[in-house]
């Protein structure tokens, strides 16, 4: 097979970052501890920076696309030992997503007639988005995110207004949630995907509204989890997997507040109590309501800018 001589090709297998001597210590007390949740269980992460005073849910960030949006959620604060031991690179996970919408545009002439719009979604991690480097081809987890995102958006768009047309929603994950704290060995469950999917639904909804595509409502994503706290299970909204050592179950919903409808529901984990699933879903809806308020405020700000009010 011919190789591209103009490009520096990386190694075919996985790689790991070098570990320097100053990071190696025999004293466990000098290592940065697991971050702890400083927010109350029913409080979401902030979608703005108090120092810069700007919203991190922005629309119209890609002029060449019909609609676009960018979403960023704050990461957990560093522990003082992180700076003291030179482990500042071992940051806790945050979330940074960018979304572009292309269309509606006519389908190819060879495509069969469709009385409604054809929606296609594409979710891809950037190679540097997670601690373990991602490949350039989509894996199973990315395809699952795309399927859930399409399900959440299909019940929102009024597809009958664009017969024989197509729209493409593309999301690039610039920084994804960690599935666990970096100091934990092993561990199962891709809990970070739940928060990522919640952000994907919210940012895609903002981009679709920016593209001017008619929808029945503005869909927002929300996630809640059942975690072990002091030996007792408890529900938290907008969980950060690195802050919890033991996550029992998690639920993510795509919610339409004005219609009181759920367009997508994904529950992961095992809850012995049958009524626990309903309570977990109700808390995920509350998280979606909080994200919806930020989403509406960002869309109003964009509308004011377009109408020349600012």
Helices and strands as residue ranges (DSSP letters): G 21-23, G 28-30, E 48-49, E 54-55, E 57-59, E 67-73, H 80-84, E 95-106, E 118-125, H 140-154, G 159-161, E 165-175, H 192-210, E 219-229, E 232-237, G 241-243, E 247-256, E 261-269, H 275-306
